[in-house]
Amino acid sequence: MRKYIYLAFDLACVCTALLVALYLRHGFPLIQDFSGPHDLRLLLCVTFITSLIVLPLMHTNTSMWRYTSTADLANVMIAVALVVLITDSSLFLISRLEMMPRSVPPMHWAIAVMAMGGSRLMARQLFGPTRRRTRRDQAMKQHVVVVGAGHTAELYLQFIKRIVQHEVVVEGFVDSDKTLTNRIFQKHKILGTPGQLPQLLEEFLVHGIHIRQVVLAQLLDELPQAERDLLLALEEKQLVELVHFGKHMDPQLQPRTKQNDADFYEAVQEFGTVGFEKPRGFYPYVKRLFDLFGGLALLIVLSPLLVTTALIVALDVGFPLLFWQQRPGRHGKPFRLYKFRTMRHAGRRHDEDRLSHKSGDTVRTSAIGKILRRLRFDELPQLFHIIAGTMSFVGPRPLLPDDQPEAGQVRLSVRPGVSGWAQIHGGDALTPAEKLVLDVWYIRNMSLWLDVRILLRTLLVVLKEDKRRIERLKTS
């Protein structure tokens, strides 16, 4: 029943957005400006019917509003774009849209996206899960890869979903049947065969995820000899731990390894609020509003640039268009940071454990990719992070755990930023200790005027080469 209520609300948003767009363009009365084949009733009818077909197909009415994610917001944008495109195409075949101003369709799309996306964000803010964490929520999530895509694996996934969903994250499956590669099994991707596990483990390291356990959803004896020997060799080298699914379904019986105890995210959870600083003044409490409305406005204005960059990336380096890394966010909570890809798969060295602005990346970065990085166009997808609340326009830059400065937990007191005080005073040329000094200074002195200064200076940094300004450390 609830999904039908969501659908009715979305239909009302799309149709109302059309009326608002027409009013902004024509004013009242609307009916006088639409006569004959361009009658307003025909336009609303086609919009309603198209929305009634497209929105359920895009599952905009089945998402849990309390748990709206960045992917849900992107799905809303795509769904509304399809509605507007199909509606206008249908009306063009009927009457060639002779009286339809060109500005109405993009205005219709923008207003509908703001209405549907904004309502979801507001619902998540008001009715989302509370910040109080249970003991299960505080536990460190275990990222695993499952061997075998069969009935046993289905049973394992059901148990994980219902019982230990907060402790275990299934990143994908491997199966001996090569024809299953890249297919979807119970909403999880089949990444390859067990023989490709070494390469897959390295790929996950690139994304900032360390796979420590491989769950066996089938017996080792059922695997081909070569794959069985490979898995045993990986365990012997202590690269992974092979765990039978039955044992793994009771994670409390599993002893923690030394490697788990040293994990960055778990260490942050163990310290709790120790090391975090409470921002001073009134501005930190309203900063989220500036981020939300500023992010929505920029997303609308820069949507043509976003689409153009996506097309360039598709032609230059191919699919997938986006690259992600797991990085620590506010209070150390891990999140996936998305960027446009600027590096080709071919030629990647297996000894590189991350993709960032390092010297080794120049080998794989294309000429066009270097331009996109230079202009910071590869970071455009982070607008979705700003809208969703995992990032801010200004704040300490989210770093990989290996790049975090020692005793730098105070950097995690606020949301990470697309740009920050350290980025405009040296950026990658600074050492972790130098970044820590600058970021701590920003957290203790943040204000609206300081954020405006940082954003303006960021534009200057984009327009000219980054230069290290160590002397700024003395005045900060």
N, C-alpha and C positions, 0 to 999 in steps of 0.2 A: 504493500500500500504506500509505503514511504517513497518508493522510487517514482510512483505516479505523481505524487505531490511535487517532487523535485522536477519532474518533466514539465508539469503545468507551470511551475515558477519560471523555468528556463524559456518556455514558449512565450510567456508574458514578457520576459526580459527582451527577447529578440524582437517581438512585435512592437513593444513600447519604444525600443531603441530606434526602430524605423520611423515611428511617428515623431520622435524627438529630432532625428536627423532631418526630416522633412520640414519640421517647424523652424529649425535653425537656418535652413536654406530658404524657405518660402514664407514662413510666418502663417498666421491664421487669416482666412479660413483655408484649410488644406484642400477641401473637396473642389473648390473653384479652380485650383491649379492642375487638377487631374480629371480629365474628362475623356469620354470615349474609351478606347482600348487602354488608356493610361489611368483609368479610374482607380482611386485609392483603395476601393474595396477589392478590386482584382489584385492589386499589389500586396495587400495584407493577406489575402487568401492564398496566393502563391507562396508568400513567405511562411505562413503558418503550416501549410502542407509540407513544404520542403523541410522546415524545422522538425516537424513531427516524424519525418523519415530519418533525417540525418542525425539528430541529437541522440536518439536511442541507439543507433548503429555505432556512434562514437562513445557510448556509455557515459555521457555526461550526467545522466540522472541516476546512475548506480554507484557513483563514488561516494565515500563517506565524507561528508563535509567537515566533520570534526577532525578528520585526519588528512585534509587536503594537502597535496604535495606539489612540488614544482612541475612534475609530469602531468598532474591533473590540470594545472593552469595552462600548460602548453596544449593539452588536449582540448580545452575549451576554446583557445584561440583558433586551432585548426578547424574545429567543428563549426564555429561561427563563420570562418572564412569560407568553408564549403557551402554553408547556407546562403551567404551573400552571393557567391559565385554562381551557384545553381539557379537561384532566384533571378538574378540579372540576366543570365544566359537564356532562361526560359522566356522572360519578358522581351528579350531582344528578338527572339524568333517570332514572337507575336506582333510586336509593334516597333521593334528596333530602338526602343528607349528614346524616342525623339524628344520627349519632354522631361526626361530624367537627367538632372544635372550630374555631372561627373563626380562632384564632391559628395553626393549622397551615399554611394556604396561604402567608401572608406570611413565616412562618419558613422554610418550604420554599424559597421564592424567594430569600430573603436568603442562606441557607446555600449554595444551589447557585451563586449569583452569586459569592459569596466564594471558593468552591472553584474554579470555572472561571476566573474573572478572576484570582485570586491565583496559580494555577498558570501562567497565561500571562505574568503580570508576572515571576514568578520565572524562567521559562524565558528571557525576554528579558534579564533581569539576568545570568543565568549563562552563557547561550550566544549572546547577541546579538552584533552586530558589535563589534569591538574599537574602542577610541577612537583608535587610530593612524590617522591620515589620510593617504591617498595624495595625490599631486599633483592627481589628478582630483577627489578629494573636496574639496580646498581651493579649487577654482575657483569663482568666483561663478556661481550658477545664473542662466540667462537665461530669463525668463518671456516666452512668445510666444503669439500668437493665430494660428491657421492659417486661411487663406482656401481654401475648397473642401473638401467632404466626399465624396471619391470614392476610386477605386483608387489614385491617386497619393498621397493623404493616408494611406491604409493603409500604403503602402510607407514613407512618411516616418516614421510612428509606429513601425513595426517597427525601422527603423534607430535611431531615438532610444532605443528600449527596450534594444537590444542593444549599442549602441556608445557613445552620448554621454548616457546617462540621468542622469549626475551634472551635466552642464552645461546641459541644456535642460529646461524644465518647460512643457508645453503646457497652457495655462489654458482652452482651449476652441476652438471652431470658429465660423466664420461662413460662410454659404452663401447664394447668390442665391435659392435655392428657399425661399420663406417657409414652406412647409408643414413644413419640417424643423426649424423653431425649437423649442427646448426638448426635442428628441429627443436620444437618446444615440448617439454614433458612436464605436465602439471605446473605451468607458468614458469618453469625453469628451463634454461637453454642447455642443450646437450653440446658441450664444448668440443668434444673430440673423442678420441679413444684413450684408454689407459696408457698406451705407449707414448702419447703426447703430453703426459703429465709434467715432465720437466719444463717444457716450453710454456705450458699453461701456468705453472707456478711462478715463472719469471714474469709472465704478463700480469699476473695479479700483484706482484711486487712493484711493477711499474705503476699500477693504480694505487699503491699505498696499502695493500691488503696482504697480510702474511697468512697463507694457508698452512696451518700446523697439523691438521688432522684430515685424513682421507677415510671416509666412512664406507665400509663394504656392505652394499645392499645385495651382494651375492657372494657365494663362497669363492675363495681363492682358487680352489681346484676346478672351478667352472671356467676360469679364464684361460686363454691361450698361454703356453709355457713362457713365451717371450715377455708378455705383459705381466705375468705373475712374477717372473724374476726381476723385472724393472721395479715393481712395487716393493718387493722385499729389499732390493738394493737401496731404494730411497729411504726406507725405514732404517736400514743398517747404518746409513750415513747420517742418520738423525735429522734428515731434512723434513720428514713428515712422520706422523704416527698413524699406523693402520689400526682402525677401530671397527670392530663388528657392530652393525647397526643395533643389535640387541643390547650390547654394553653401552653404546652411546646414547640410548634412550633413557638412561639414568645417569646424567652428568654428575650428580652429587657423589657417585661412587668413584669418579675418576680423580686421581691425585693431580694436583697442579704441578706443572713442570717449572723448572727454573726460568725457562724462556717466557712462560706465561707471566711469572711474577715480575719480570723486567719489562713487560709490555707498557708502552707509554700511556695508552688510554686507561688501562687498569690502574696504573700508578696514580693518575689524576683522580680516578674514582675513589681510591683508597684514602687520598688526602682530603677528599670532600671539599669543603669551602676554604680550607687552609691555603693561603697564598693568593686567593682572589681579593680584589679590592672593590669596594662599593663606590661607583662613580659619584663624584661630588656635584652639588648644585641641582638645579631643576632641569637643565637641558637634556641630560641623558634619558629622562622619562618621556620627553616629547620627540626625541630624535627618531624613534621608530615611525612616527607619523610622517615626518619629512621623507624618510626612506620609502615608505609605502606609496605616497602620492607622487613623489618625485620619480620613483621607479616606474609607476604606471604611465606617467606623462612621457618619460623618455622612451618607454617601450613603444608607445604609439608613434612618437615622432621618428624614432630610429627603426621602426619595423621594415621600411624599404631597404635600409642598409643591412639589417639583419638577414633579410631574404637574399639580398645580393651577395653578401659574404658567404652564406650557405651554398649558393650556386657555385661561387668561385672555389670553395673548398671541395665540393663534389667533383668539379672538373680537374682540380689540381692533384689532390691526394686520394679522392674517391671516398667510399663509404667505409665505416660510419663517419658521419660528419662531426660528431662530438667525441672528445676525449675526457675521461673523468679520473679523478684521484680522490681517495679518501683522506681527508685532512681534519684536524681537530678544530672545532668551532668554539662557540661560547661555552665556558665551563668545561672545556675538553670534550664535549660531545662530538663524536665523529659525524661528518657529513660528506657527501660527494660533491666535489667542486668540478663544474663543467666548463670546458673551453672548446672552441673550434679547433679541430685537428690542423696542424701545420707541418706534420712529419709523416713521411711515408713509412709503411711497414718494412719495405725492402731495405736491407742494409743495417737493420737495427742490431747493435752489438749486445750479446747476451750478458755482458758484464755490467750493463747499465741498469740501475734499479729504479730509475724514475725519469720522467720527462719534465724538465724545467729549464729555465734560462741558464744553462750551463754550457761550457765550452764544447763538450762532447756532442751536444745536440745539433751543432752546425752541420755535421756530416749528413744528417737525415733531413734537415729542414730545407724545403724547396725555396726557390727564389721568391715565389709569390708568398710562401709562408713567412719568409723573413719580413716582407713588407707588411703583412697582416699583423705580425708581432710588433713591428716597429710602430705601427699606428694604433696598437692595442685593440684591433678589431677582433682578435681571437678571444677576447674576454667579454664580448657582447652578451653571450648567454648568461653571464653572471647577473644580469638584470633580473632574471627569474629568481635567483637566490635572494636578491634584495627585496623583491616583492613578497617572497615566501617567508622572509624573516630570518634566514640562516646567515645572511651577510648584511653589511651596511655599505653605504657609499664610502665612508671614511672609517678607518679602524686599523688595528694591527693586521698586516698581511698574513693570511693563513699559511703556515709552513708545515712541511712534512715532519713527522716525529723526529727523524734523524737530523733535521735542520733546526730543531727547537733549541734555543739557548739554555744553558744550565740555570736552574732556579728561575726559569722564565714563566712560571705558572701565572704570574700576574698579567701576562699578555692575553690570557684567556678569560679575563674578567668581563670583557665586552665582546660584541659581535665582531668577527673579522671584517676587514674592509677591502673593497676593490683597490683603493689607494689609501695611503696613510702618511704619517709624519716621517717615517723612515724611508718610504718610497721616494719622496721628493728631496731627500737629503742623502742620496747615494744608492738606495735600492739594493740590487744584488751585489754591488761593490762593497757593501758593509759586512762586517763580521757579525755572527749571531749576537755577540755581546754588545756591539754597537747598536744593532737593531733593538735590543732589549732596552737600552737606555732611552732611545728615542720613543719607543712605543709606550714605556711607562710614563714618560713625561706627558705624552698625549693623553693617556687615560686620566691622569691627575689634573689636566688643564683643558679638557675638551669643552668646546663651546660652539655655538652656531657660527660665530665669526671665524674661529679657527678652522672649522670644517670648510667654510667658503674659501678661505686662503689656501687650504690644501688642494681643493678641487681646481682652483684657478692655476696653482703652481703645477698641478698634474698636467694640465693642457700645455703648459710651457715645456714640461719634460718630454711630452709626446712630440712636440714640434722641434726639439733639438736633442742632441745626444745626451744621455745620462752622464753626469759627472759626479764624482765622489766629492762630497763636501764635509770632510771630517771636522773642519773648524766649527761646524754647526754644533757639534757635540759639546763644545766648551760653553756655548751660550744656552744650551737646553737644560 
